[in-house]
Every structure is written in C-alpha cells, then in structure tokens.
Amino acid sequence: MTKTTIATAPIEGQKPGTSGLRKKTRVFMDEHYLENFVQAMFDGIGGVEGKVLVVGGDGRFHNDVATQTILAMAAANGAARAIVGQNALLSTPAASNLIRTMQTDGGVILSASHNPGGIDEDFGIKFNMPNGGPAPEGVTNAIFERTKTLDSYHIWQGDPVDLSQIGVTKLGDMQVNIVDPVAAYVDLMQSLFDFPAIRAMIAGGVDVRFDAMCAITGPYGRAILEDALGAPAGTVTHGTPLPDFGGMHPDPNPTWAHELMAEMMGDDAPGFGAASDGDGDRNMIVGPNCYVSPSDSLAVIAANAHLAPGYKDGLKGVARSMPTSAAVDRVAEAMGLQCYETPTGWKFFGNLMDDGRVSLCGEESFGTGSDHVREKDGVWAVLMWLNIMAATGESVPQIMADHWARFGRNYYSRHDFEAIESEKADVLMSALRASLAGLAGQSFGPLTVAAADDYAYLDPVDGSRSEKQGVRVVFEGGARFVVRLSGTGTSGATLRLYLEKLDTEQLNLDPQAALADVIAAAEDVIGIKAHTGRTAPDVIT
Ligand code: G16
C-alpha cells in the first residue's frame, strides 16, 4: 500500500449544478475524471487532513467503484476517519443524518437522484457540509474554481476495502467505520412519528403501498413499514436496490411511477400509496383515485405537522422554492407562520433551518422535509402523511377535500420539455428575459400581466445573493407562470414551465383544464414552439 500523487490536468465542465456534479456514467469513468473532481472538492473545502467524512451513495452502477476511489483519496489526503454505509449504500437523508449525529466534517454523497442509472445512464457526486446539508453556492463555486487549476491528486494505491461487513477497518492511516445504512435512520423516524398509532391504523385495515422503484429506499421501507409498523410483506414494491434500478426511471411522479399510479387509480386501490426516488430524498403521495401534488402535500403537512409527536409544539416557520405553489403560503398566513421563498435547490434551505427560522421546507419537484436532517426526505414525508391519517382518521381524499375547502386550491402543474438543444434553450431564455420589461399591462386572452421579472434571492442569514433563478410572470388576480432551465439534467437542456392559479370556489377541476388560460398565455409569451419546435411537454406533473 502506497500513497501516490498522480499528475493530471484540469478537465472542463466540472461545474456543480442544482445538486452536485451530474454527468453520464461513462464520463465519470474516464481517466482522472472522478479523481480530479474529488481532489477539487477536498481542496475546495479547505482540505480533509484530520477530518471525519461520511461516504455513501444510492447503489447505482459505479457506486461501489467510486466509493473505493473516494476512500483511497480521503486516506491519501490525510482524513482521520471515514464512516461508510455497508456495501457503500446510504440514502441521501440517511447520509445527512449520519453527518449531523456523528459530528463529522461533512460527507460525500454519490447519486444522480431521480435520473436513471447504468453504464449508459447517469452518475453524480456532491459534498454535504457538517450541518448535513448540500454545500452552498460559495463552496460549490470554490470547488469549480479549483477544478480549473488542478495539476495533481493524491490517492492511496492498494486493495479495495471490504465494505460488506459492518465493523471497523483501516485504509492506510485512515480508520474506516462500516455502518448499517438503515438502523440510525429508523431510530430517527421513531423519535418523530407516532409509530403505535400508525401501526394500529395499518392493523385496522388501511392498506399501504410503497414503490421503492428498485432504488435505495427498499431496505428503509421494509425496515419501517413492514418490520416496525407491521404492514404485510409486499407492501414495499420494487424493494431491492439494483445498479440499473431494474431499468426503471426512479423518479416518483405519475409518469415514471406508472405501476403505482395504475394501482392507486384502480377499483381496489390501497388506502395509501407512495413512491420514492433513486437516493430516497423525493416522494410522491397518492390516495385512492387522488394524486397529491407536491405543493399541496407541503401545504397539508404545514397545516397538520403538529399532529406528529416530533412537531407537537408547532413549526418555527416554513419555506418553499420560488416555483412551488403558494398553497403553503396560505396555510402559513392562517397559522401565523413566517413563510420564506428561496431559489430551486435544497441547499438554499440550510441557512434558514440552521438559523432556527423554519422547520418545514418543500419543493414542487417532489421534495419535502424538515429540520430533522438537512436534505429532503422521502420516507419522512410518507410517515408524516401516515401519521396525519392515523391522527385524524381521514383518508387522503378527505384530507385534500378538507384542506381545499379551508384554504382554497392552488391549481398547479409543471410542464417539462426535455433534451432541447442547449443553444435553442439559451436563445429562448435570452429572448424571454429581454421581453420582461415590456410585459406589464399586456393581455393574453383573459389574463393581463401584472408583473414580470427574473427572480433573484438575497439570503437573509448570510447576505449572499443568487441571480437569474427563474423568470416569473404574474397576472392580475395572482395566476402566474415561471420558466427556468433545469440544473440536474445530463443531456441538452430541460425547460421547466410551472403554472399556477388559485381558485376558492371550484375545487374539483382537472388541473390542466383549470390552468388552460395560463398555459395558453405562457406559450404566447415564451414561444416554446417557435423556439424549439416542441408542441407538447414530455412530462406533465
Ligand atoms: C435537486 C435539488 C432540488 C431541486 C431539484 C430539481 O433534487 O436538490 O432542490 O428542486 O433538483 O432541480 P432542477 O429543476 O434544476 O432539475 P434531486 O432530487 O435531483 O437531488
């Protein structure tokens, strides 16, 4: 075993996006590609000498090999200790929990989240801070800058560490703790939710279905739903994590979780359905014949979180990403809670949570979570819903009907146009930005523009500013649309169009019908067809 320094040269394009660096797996397998980024990451956080790091990932193809590389580099860079999930597995929220509770200096999480896995699919890596949350922009920018000047990296060369056995071992001078990836997370969930009440509800006949999409949450779902809460075997479907997710696209939305959707919309639908994504931080909630949009889920949780033991004293405040609907704002107003709006990206919630301003956060992109960790948390959201159902005795459709009757309904939809040529997408965004100044007062069908801008965020805790976080066009009466380019894709550009309209009277319309005039106005303003040739979105959520 020897510590080696390898000469390298900067590799272009290693710029972290919305959530770390995501590229095609084969790109990460290129010579020096992963090593360069890991060295830049270590240098960008001020080195890892003497530090303790958590390492793990969602089990996708290359997760095992990349974990060995990271451990070998951490050892060669002088890290004191690495805490690794058995077989290199950790869901993103479980990693966040370990980073926090084991008082580490941060962690390296391997995942491309909801993107498909495999040698021809996607891979990703990100650094999380000692608070358990994704590195903020200041740190990711420092890492990116370092990738541009790197000329060598350090690595320990020798046999890989056997990660199959829980226990303590060594790599060079670095201690390696191999831990059960599930146990600490189950304890955390038990401390937050009323397991006996949920267990009694399930025993009383509420049938639960949880689709783990052949991704990381299978073992977590089984340990919690089937073992701790007594749900029958088979409650967790697609429960074995596979390197290619069994060919599934592990994105918990109605399009990709179509097997679950078909069952939930069928005649003998279970009482509760849910799905999670590749790395376990996203969730989708469905009742029998009742899909719950992520924005509505956030609002329902805000209104009912106090029913769960871990939140019995109420919430400190709430936050949502800018494109997420204002449904939660209405709850916050009614309950006297402060409500914050941030750019897309969970990393923006960290400061608000650390500063004690908010304890619940959520995004339209199927992410909800609280200050129990510093990531969104799919299984947490499932348990929160089950806790609310157990405490109220209501079904998902009843909960939604009551919620809308009380707060009104923010009809909401997101239209994704995927794999657009990047150049065309950039031209579209530039033209849209250039038109903003003249939009106010213009009418599009029945809608008149009240305001249009390019969203910028001033972090109230550290004073940092983030520009160009999405174009928003608000109509008189409050309906609006938002347009931005995704920061998580790996091929071409994905244009996201977010549509929203509040209705306090008609509560049971089809969202696409309720939003028809906003959809038409958005096309008139943006010209998606003219710019890209696309006439319909690829995915509607
Ligand atoms: C990541 C971020 C989320 C963000 C989502 C979508 O989620 O953590 O905060 O909302 O990407 O981002 P975009 O619209 O730029 O594609 P995940 O689950 O992919 O880590």
Residues whose N, C-alpha, C, O or C-beta is under 5 A from the ligand:
A	BS01	G16	T18 S19 S113 H114 T344 G345 W346 E363 S365 L485 S486 G487 T488
